[in-house]
Amino acid sequence: MRFVIAIAIAAAAALSACASQQAAPEKVAAAPAAQKKAPQCWSGDAGKFFDVGAKQTVSGVAVECKTTSDGKGAAWVGGKH
């Protein structure tokens, strides 16, 4: 019986020690990650990304890189240039 009481007291002491510790500090975002990149269009023919407004010929079709309606991305749009 004394053994059970001793274990209970030790467990209570350990739990109170853990509860009294300060929370870990919040991580600060790195400066480069905080900057948002502008949308770009991928060209598999050229093997690279192009900025919005760029005009290319993709698979034989004249296209222009334009932002999507939500402004979060970009896509190749065909039409008159």
Phi, psi and omega in degrees: 000318179297326180296318180295318179295319180295320178293318179297318179294318179296319179294319179296321179294320180292319179294321180290328177292321179291322182290335182274353179286150179285151178292153179295143180294150180289146179284139178264130181294142178291147183301315180296327181288336182286336181278129181270132180278148177288149178299149178221162178250139178268135174242113178291330178296317180273339180074031179203171177270149177237146178287159177300136181100347180288141178248134183216171170247112182250118181054038176084005181244131178286123182224165177229141178278118181231152178289151177285169184297332179274353178077004183267345183215187178217155181211155177285130180236127178274161178152193181283135177247000000 
